């Protein structure tokens, strides 16, 4: 992945689980996701959920738009640059702007494979309250949610890149 940044669409299976017991899957849904790697050293990752995916839909819709977006910071990368692990965060770093509504999370995301066959495996949990600021929907992190709180959940994501007209691959910067 050290070749450069990217923006891709992925066919994802999102398995939702109980916050207190992440292994207890409540339901699984198929969604389209937009995954982006960027930053001066490609150290940032966003995972944005979009619209639901009808069963076994093969073609990626042209007009995918981010809805809820999780944000990650590079944690490690193998020597070949073919696998990168990101730490998902509860608060956006200062000065970072993302597309979609920020979705506070704690967990990890692993990206591996060549650009043509990127795979994403992520797991985590989130707890937030909803609100409005300047008529815009926001999500605020709640570090210690009450048991069974409505917006508290754990989740697992397995996704694979699908060709999309909106995708972008950047080449790595030349060494100085």
N, C-alpha and C positions, 0 to 999 in steps of 0.2 A: 503494500500500500504506500510505500514511501515514494512512489513514482509521482504522485500529485493528488490534488483534491478531486472531488467529484460530486455530482448530484445525480441520483438514480431513483427509479421507481422500483419497488419490491413488492412481490406478492407475499403477504404475511399471514401467519396463523397466530392469533393472540389468544392465549389461554389465561383467563382471569381466575384468581384464587383468593382464598381468605387472607387478610392482612396478617393475622396471627399465625397462620399455618400455610405458608406459600406452596406446600406440596398438595394441598387439597384444592384441585381444580374444580371450579364451579361451572364454567362454560368456556367454550372456544368459539371464536369468530374469525372469519377471513376478512381482511382489509387490505387496501392498498396503502403503502407507506412511501414516503419520500425520505431518502437517507442522504445526508450531505456531510462530506468531510472538507474542512476548510481551516483557515488560519495561516499565520506566517510560516509555521512549520507543520501544517496539516494536523494540528494538535486538538482540533475541535470536531465534534460529531453531533449532528442533530438527527433525530428520528421523529418524523411527523406523521401522525395518522391522518388518513384522508377518508374517502368514502368507503362504504362497505363493498365487498366484492361478491358478486353473484357466484354461486357454486361453479368451480372449474372454469372461470372466465379466463380466456387465453390472452386476449389483447389488452394492453394497458390503455386506459382512457386517456385521451389527449389532454383534457383540462383538469388534471389532478391539482388540488390546492391543499396546502397544509391546514390542518384544523388544530390539533393539540400537538405540541412539540416538546420532546424531552431533549436535554442537552448533556453532552459528555465531554470530558477532558481526558486526553491520552494518558493512560496509566502504564502501558508497556507495549512493546512491539518486538517481534522476533527479528533475528539478524537479517533474514532474507527480505523482511518487509512484507511478508505474505499474510501475517496475522497481527492484528492490532486490538488491544483491549482498552476500553474507555470506562471511566468512572462516571456514572450518571449523577447529577447534582440536584440539590434542593433549591439552590439560588443561582441565578445567572451571574457570571462574573461581570464586574463593572465594565461598561462600555460595549458590551456585546448586544447586538440586536439580532433577533431571529424572526423567521416567518411563522405565522400561526400563533396560537395562544400558548405561552410557556406552561409546561406541565411539570411541576416539581417532582423529582423522583430520587430514590436511592437505589443503587444497583449497578449493573455493569452491562456493557455491550461489547460483543466480540465480532469483528469484521474479518473475514478471511477469503482467500481466493484471488484470482486475477480479475481485472476490471470486467471482463466479459462474463464472469461467473461468480460475482460477489455473493457472499452469504452473510447473513446477520443472525446472531443468536444473542438474545438479551434477556435479562431477568431482573426483577426489582419489585419495589412496592412504592406506593405513594399514599399520602394523606394530605388533603387540602380542604380549604373552605373556598366557596365561590363568592365573588363580590363584583362590584362595578366601580370603575374609576373613569371619570370623564365619559360616561356612557359606554365604556368598553368592558367586556367580560374579563375578569382576572381570576387567577387561582393563587392562593396564598398557602404556603407550607404550614402544616400543623405537625410539629415534631413528635408529639405523644398523643395520638388520637385515642378517644374513648373506645373500648371494645365494641365492635359492630358499628362504628361510625359510618355513615352513608358513603362518604367519599374516600374511604380507606380500602385499599385492595393491593394484592400482590399480582404479578403477571409474568408471563413468559412469552417471548416473541421468537418465532423461527421464520426467517424470510429469505427469499432468493431474488436476485435482480431479474427484471423483465425489461426487454427493449421498450423505450419510451421516447417520444419526440422531444420531450423536455429535458432529456439527460445531458450531462456535461462532464467531460473528463479533462482535467488540467494536467499538463506535463509538469514535471518537477523543475524547480528553478535550477539554473546552472550554478555549480559551485563557484564561489568567488575566489 
